[in-house]
Amino acid sequence: MKTRDFFFDLPEHLIAQFPPVERGQSRLLVLDRAGACREHRWVKDLPSLLEPDSLLVFNKSRVRKARLPGVSAKTGAAVEFLLLTRQDEFVWKVMVKRSKRRRPGSRYRFTDTAGTLIAEAEITGAEGEYRLVRFDRPIDDLWLDRYGHIPLPPYIRRSDTPLDNERYQTVYAAAAGHGPGGGASAAAPTAGLHFTREILGRLESAGMETAFITLHVGPGTFLPVRTERIEDHTMHEEVFSISQDTARRIEKAKAAGRRIVAVGTTSVRTLESAWKEGRLQSGEGATSIFIYPGYKFKVVDALFTNFHTPESTLLMLVSAFADREFILESYREAVREGYRFFSYGDAMLIR
């Protein structure tokens, strides 16, 4: 199957640059796989659109303020690091543009909004396209909460604002810590951005159950598929964890024939990766699963998700869950109807 088979035209003005005025007020395109039909609704309608005994699975990973802009100590040229995983108190694995130019020994300076020096750092090594950076002081999540920036995706063409500190985070995000992947994400599990405490309460009142897993989203979620054949693409790896309680509740629901609703593609990848021989494995793990048309789903029965970028692995995953042409027809209809796309955009329910 060709990468170009997942292309669609998207006018730039439909790429949401800001979140909706109120969380949970987005539009919802509902897809019925069995009847290959569509319905235009609102996210707030979700409790009435799912079967009353459904179990919804959310990704509770927290987004780290992982963007750190600075300058070269030698040239003064601007540079921006995306901090990914903490190796020790001082060393981080980072992503940086034009990484081939960032050689070991290169030094950088970082200042706050008042121009006060807050850190210096040196590149000490490389791991493929990533760089290892040693700072002159301990850098942890508390430090990044003070000085870092929200890692908005590249298609949001603006600087982050205080609004993003709240809105590019789910209302149920767990506190960052020292768990798998350094305890936080480099991008939001964006399907969850639509949910409010009120919507979660209405789901529970309607008889539905909620469960939480953790998959820390890496920058690979934005990497393009560079191969002509999708089968030749190498998927990035992300780490996840599932509690024993969550695993047992999902197993019980599956055994009872209840529908498992994955909120977001990260929940899909976690559940499908951890399901082994009729059981959901609890504990920590890592996945590089690449789901594309032809994949047979073992756990997930319905999917709540955002609209994804053309030719992306996320669009391929959605096209595996429903017929590829049906998904592309639905995307074209969403364009005609003026839906907002990507992280801060509208949503889709595939059932």
N, C-alpha and C positions, 0 to 999 in steps of 0.2 A: 504494500500500500504506500502511496506517495504522500509526502508532506504537503504538497500543494492541494491534495484532496480535502484539506481542512482549512482552506482559505475562504474568507468572506470579506466583502467590502464594508468598511466602517467609516462613515464621515467623522472627522476629528471632533466636531462639536458635540458628538454623543459620548465622548469619553469624559466621565464625571471628574471634575477637578476639585470639587468640594463635596462633603457629605450632605444629605438632605437636611433641611432645617431642623427636623426632629427625627431622632432615631426611631425606626420601625414604621415610617410613613412612606416607604418605597413601594413601587409597583411590583407585581408578581405575575410572571407568565407561567401558567400551569399547563403542563404537558401530560396527556394521558397516553402512555405507551401502547396500551392494548387497542385503543380506538384511533390512535394516531391523530388526535385532535387537540386543540389548544383553547385556553380560556384566559382572559385578561382579568386579573384580580389585584388585591393589595396584600402586602406582607401581613397586615393586621388580621386578614381573613384566615390565616394559616390554621388556627384551631378547628375551624369548620371544614377544612379541606383534607384532613387526615382521619384515618380510622381511630375511634376513641381509645383503643388499647395499644396504639402504636408506642414504640420506644424510640425516642430521639437521642442521637449520640452527638455530643458537642466536643470540640477541641478547646480546651481551657488554657492553652499556652498564652503567655503574656508577651507582648512585643517589647523588645528592649530599645531604648533610645541609643541606637547603635551607630548612627552617623556622626563622624567626628571630623569637621573641616579644619584644615591647618595650612601651613605653608612650608616650602622647602627651606631649610636653614641656610642652604648654599645660594639659591637663586631667588628666593622669595615667591616662587610660583605657587599658585593655589593647588592644594591636593585635598582629597577627601577619602578617609578610610571608612569602611563598613566593618565594624568589629563583629566577628562571628563566634568564635569559641575561645574561652580563656584557658591558656595553657598553665599558667601559674599566676602569682600575684601581679607580675609585671608584664608578662608576655601574652599577646593575643594573636590568633590567626585572623587575618583580615583580607578583605577584597578591596582592590583599588584599581581605578582606571589606568590604562597604559602600564600595566604591571611589569612589563619587560624592562621599562625604564627605572623601575624601583629596585635598585640593586642593593645587596648587603653593604652596610656602611652608610647608606643615605640617611640623613637626619632631618627631622621635622619639628616644627614648633606649633603649639596650639594655644590660643588665647580665648578669653571670654568676651562677652559683648562690649565690655569696657576697655578691651585691649590688654588686659592683665594676663601675663603668662600663666597658664594652668598646667602645662605638661610639655615635656620634650620626649622624643622617641627616636629610635634607630631601627632600621630594617636589619634583621639578623639572619634571615634565611628565607627559603622558598619551599612551598609544597605545591608543585604544578603551577596553576594560575593564581594561587593564593600566596600571601607573604606573611612571615612571622615578624612581629614588631615588638620590641622591648621598650617599655616606657620607663621614665625616670622616677616613677612613683606607682604605688598600687592603684590599679584601675578596676573597680568593681561596679555592680549595678547601681549602688547608691551614688557613686561618682558620676556615672553616666546619666542618672536621673537629673543631676544638677547641670551637667555641661553638655551632654549629648543631644542629638536631634532625632526626631522620629524618622525612621527609614521609609519615607513615602516611595512608592514604586516609580520607575522612570517615566511612565506615561502620565504621571501627575506633574505637570510642568510649572511648578511653583515651589517656593520655600515652605517649610512647615511652619505652622502657627500654633499658639497655645490651644486652639480648638482641636488640633490633631492629637494632642496629648490625651484627650478624652475619647474622641470619635474614631481614632485608628486603634482602638482597643475594645475588646468585647466587655460587656458588663459583668461577665462571670470569670474573667481572666484570673488565673492563680498568681500569687506573688512569685516573682523571679527568685531563683535559688541556685543551688548547686547540683541540680538534677541532670538528666541527659542533655547533651548539647550545650551545657553551660547554663541551663535553666531558663531560657527565653528564646523568642523567635526574632529573625531578621526581617520578617514580613508578617502582616496580620493574617489569621485564618478568616478571610473577609466575609464568608457567608454568615458568620456569627455576629457581624457588626449590626445586623438588622434587628437583633433581639433585644427587647427591653425587659425589665423585671415584670412589667404588666403582662406582656405577651407570654412570658414563661409561666406566670401564674395562671393565665387563662388555659394554657396547654394542660397544666396539672389539673385544673378544675374540670376540664373536659375528659379526664380519665387517662391522660397520657403520662408516660413515665419518661424521665430524662436521665441520661448517664453521661459521664465525662471521661474522655481520654486526653492524653497530651501528646501532640506531635509538634516539635519545635521546627517551624518553617524556616528553611534555609534560602539563600539567594538563588539557588538553582531553580526555584519556582518561576523566575523571570527569564531563565536562559532559553534562547531560541533552539529549535530543532534544526541543526545545521546539515543533517544528512538528507539525501533525496528520498531514500526509503526509510520509513519510520522504524522499521525493524532494526536498522543499523544504529539507532540513537542509543547512547549510553545515559541512563537516568542518574540523576544526583541522589545521594543518600541523605536521609533524614532520620533522626532518632525519635523514639516514642516510648511511652510508658502507659500501662493499663493496670489499674488496681485489681485485686482479686474480687472485690465486691462488684465492680463494673463488669468484669469478665463473666462472673456467675449470673448476673442479672440478664446480660445479653444472651447467654446460653439458654437460660430458662425461657426467655421470650421466644427464641428461635424454636425451641422444642414445643412450645405451645402454639406455634403457627402465627404468632403476632408479627407485625411488620416492623422491621428495623429501618429507621429513617436517618440517614447520615446527613448531618449538617456540615456541608463543605467537603471538598475533595480530600482534604487532609484526614478527615474522619474516615472516608472511604479507604484511603491507602493504608491507614492504620488497621482497620478492621479486617480488610482482605489479606493483609500481610500476616496478621497474628492468628488467623483461623487455621488450625491444623487438625485434620482428622476429626472434624465434628466438634472441636473444642476451641475456645478463644484463650490463647496463652496469655497469662498475666505477667507482669514484670516489665523490665526494660528491654528494648530491642532496637534494631535499625532496619530501615527498608529502603530499597532502591527499586521497588516494584514499578513497572511501566505498564499501565492499563490502557489498551487501545482496542478497536473493534475486533471481535473474536474472543475476547476474554469472557469467561463464565464466572459471574459473581456468586460468591459463596454465602455472604452475610447480608449485604445491603439490598433492601427491597424498594426504597424510595430515596430520592436525593434532592436536598435543598441546596442551591448553589447560586453563585453570581454568574454573570456573563464573562466569558474568557476571551483571551486574545487570539487572533487568527493564527493557525498553524502551531498552536501551543500544545504541550503534553496534557494540559488540563482540558482543552477542548477535545482532545483525543479520548481522554477518560470519559467525558460526558457522552461522546459519540459511541462509546462501547456500552454505556448504560441504556441508551436508546439508539434507534437506527440513525446512522450518520446523516443521511439525506434529510430525515425528519428533523434532526437537530439543526442542520444548516438552513432548512426552510424556516424553522422557528426563529433563528437568528435574523434571517432576512425580514421576517415579519416584525421582529422587535425593532429593527432599524426603521422600517416604514412607520411604526407606531411611535417612534421617538423615545424608546427606552434609553435609560442611562447605563453606560457600560463600565465594567471592570470594578476595582476595589470599592469605590464610593458609589457605585451604580445600583441599579435595580436587581431583582432576583428572579430565579426560576425554580419551580418545583416540578420534578419529574417523578411520576408515580405509576 
